[in-house]
Amino acid sequence: LWYWCMDQDLVQRTLSARSDVHSKAGCTMAAGLKLLAPFFMVIPGMAVSVLFDFEAGSASTDQAYPVLLASVMPPGVVGIMVASIMAAMMSSLDSVFNAGSAVFTFDVYARLFPDSSQAALERVGKAATVAFAVLSFLWIPVISNGPGLYRQVVELQAYLTPPVGIVFLLGVSWARVNGSGALAGLLR
């Protein structure tokens, strides 16, 4: 529910499709690809534990995938893999920054200043994108000194998902729920 219905960058991609047919086809394809993700994560990890001396839970497991790539693949393919990983990371960050910028610009700034021109909204959107990028760079030391990015994301989602999910489900399934009630439910 959280990933498919409330993740802002996925919602934006769905809403920006050419038609409902393209939107549904894109969601179906993304769901199929999402089912393959554990295989791309688990199988290389199992291969590394068999081929090399990596103990589960040790600090060296962060190096497992790079060691596997460097040992098994030829140098040119390693470069292509590194470039594809970097491109995927840049695309994901771009989507998150764009989604955050759109939420801030249209849900916060446009409500505070309803008479803003299109040019002003564009400037605020660009400034919000830069601000989110700077905040992400400032967050790097917290990630480095903490339990790890994945664990931090899971803990944050475990904290946010239940209340937002309940409000979302009630809003979808009960006609009497309105925006004021949803906000009151989230703030209590």
HELIX and SHEET records of a PDB file:
HELIX    1   1 TRP A    2  MET A    6  3                                   5    
HELIX    2   2 GLN A    8  LEU A   15  1                                   8    
HELIX    3   3 ASP A   20  LEU A   51  1                                  32    
HELIX    4   4 ALA A   59  GLN A   63  5                                   5    
HELIX    5   5 ALA A   64  VAL A   72  1                                   9    
HELIX    6   6 PRO A   75  VAL A  103  1                                  29    
HELIX    7   7 PHE A  104  TYR A  109  3                                   6    
HELIX    8   8 ALA A  110  LEU A  112  1                                   3    
HELIX    9   9 GLN A  118  LEU A  138  1                                  21    
HELIX   10  10 ILE A  140  ASN A  145  1                                   6    
HELIX   11  11 LEU A  149  SER A  173  1                                  25    
HELIX   12  12 GLY A  179  LEU A  187  1                                   9    
END                                                                             
